[in-house]
Amino acid sequence: MSQTLVALESVNKHFGDLHVLQDIDLSIASGEVVVVIGPSGSGKSTLCRTINRLETIDSGRITIEGRELPQEGRALARLRADVGMVFQSFNLFAHKTVLENVTLGQRKVRRVAKADAERRAMELLERVGVASQAQKYPAQLSGGQQQRVAIARALAMDPKVMLFDEPTSALDPEMINEVLEVMRQLAADGMTMVVVTHEMGFARSAANRVVFMADGRIVEEASPKEFFSNPRSDRAKDFLSKILKH
């Protein structure tokens, strides 16, 4: 069995009166692809964002390779370099070229020399299929291309784990597959991934484990085959009956 890379133990989080994460226990093994699904407002994105401390927690603990998440400062910056994050809205720097976007973190956080950072960036842009766009600015790219640049930028830091927070929800339907294809390839290459998504096809084909959340709790977790063919909870059955009809 692979070693545990990320562990959440009894994690609780409130937004005001809303208890968005309720006693979450979850461990993610090195090389595992965990897909988190569930209805809107179930706490999926919050869960994802606590793993690199974009959201703080009220109680419990989160560890990466056995070490608790640092509170702030340089240690937190280093942690975020080890935990790649891809958002719904790309979050690229509009005034920097694609190449500059992918080299920036390498140079600032990892202290990589410019030539080495650019060489690595070009390899990654090639890998995600947008090397020809390297000198363009984000606004000149399609949404699907921007999201693939965002994935390359996260990979440039050589992260131990990649977090994807609904990475295709802002994309036009025809662009969704090009991003999911890059993610499938990463999964096949052994990248540890936590993916919050509504894309059930991706969950079926790329996940090692599906985690189903509702009302701030993990209701069930199972292999994709088991979850989609035989969900155990009424909440999951109800959720699947609604989304698989479309």
Beta strands, then each sheet from edge to edge (+ up, - down):
strand 1: 4-15
strand 2: 18-29
strand 3: 33-37
strand 4: 59-64
strand 5: 67-68
strand 6: 83-86
strand 7: 161-165
strand 8: 192-196
strand 9: 209-214
strand 10: 217-222
sheet 1: 2+ 1- 4+ 5-
sheet 2: 6+ 7+ 8+ 3+ 9+ 10-
end
